[in-house]
Amino acid sequence: MNLDELKQKLRTYKKEDIKITSHADMQAYVREINVEEVKENITNP
């Protein structure tokens, strides 16, 4: 899978479908990033 294919696949996910692990949640907190922003960045690379 190349980068363009990956971006297309990520766009098909809904924010509600993305599960944030406790580790990812902690990393977002340490980096002072909102978890919703993380989900937005995943669905719109």
C-alpha positions as CSV (number, residue, x, y, z in Angstrom):
1,M,0.0,0.0,0.0
2,N,1.5,3.4,-1.0
3,L,0.9,6.7,0.8
4,D,-1.9,7.8,-1.4
5,E,-3.8,4.6,-0.9
6,L,-3.3,4.9,2.9
7,K,-4.6,8.4,2.9
8,Q,-7.7,7.3,0.9
9,K,-8.4,4.5,3.4
10,L,-8.0,6.8,6.4
11,R,-10.6,9.2,5.0
12,T,-13.2,6.4,5.0
13,Y,-13.1,6.2,8.8
14,K,-15.4,8.1,11.0
15,K,-14.1,9.9,14.1
16,E,-16.5,7.8,16.3
17,D,-14.8,4.6,15.0
18,I,-11.3,5.6,16.1
19,K,-10.4,4.1,19.5
20,I,-7.8,6.0,21.5
21,T,-5.8,3.9,23.8
22,S,-4.8,5.0,27.3
23,H,-1.2,5.4,26.1
24,A,-2.3,7.6,23.2
25,D,-4.5,9.6,25.5
26,M,-1.6,10.1,27.9
27,Q,0.7,11.1,25.0
28,A,-1.9,13.7,23.8
29,Y,-2.1,15.1,27.3
30,V,1.7,15.4,27.6
31,R,2.0,17.0,24.2
32,E,-1.0,19.3,25.1
33,I,-3.0,18.1,22.1
34,N,-6.7,17.6,22.2
35,V,-7.8,14.0,21.5
36,E,-10.4,15.3,19.1
37,E,-7.6,17.0,17.1
38,V,-5.8,13.7,17.0
39,K,-8.9,12.0,15.5
40,E,-9.3,14.8,13.0
41,N,-5.7,14.4,11.9
42,I,-6.2,10.7,11.4
43,T,-9.3,11.1,9.3
44,N,-7.9,14.1,7.3
45,P,-4.2,13.3,6.8
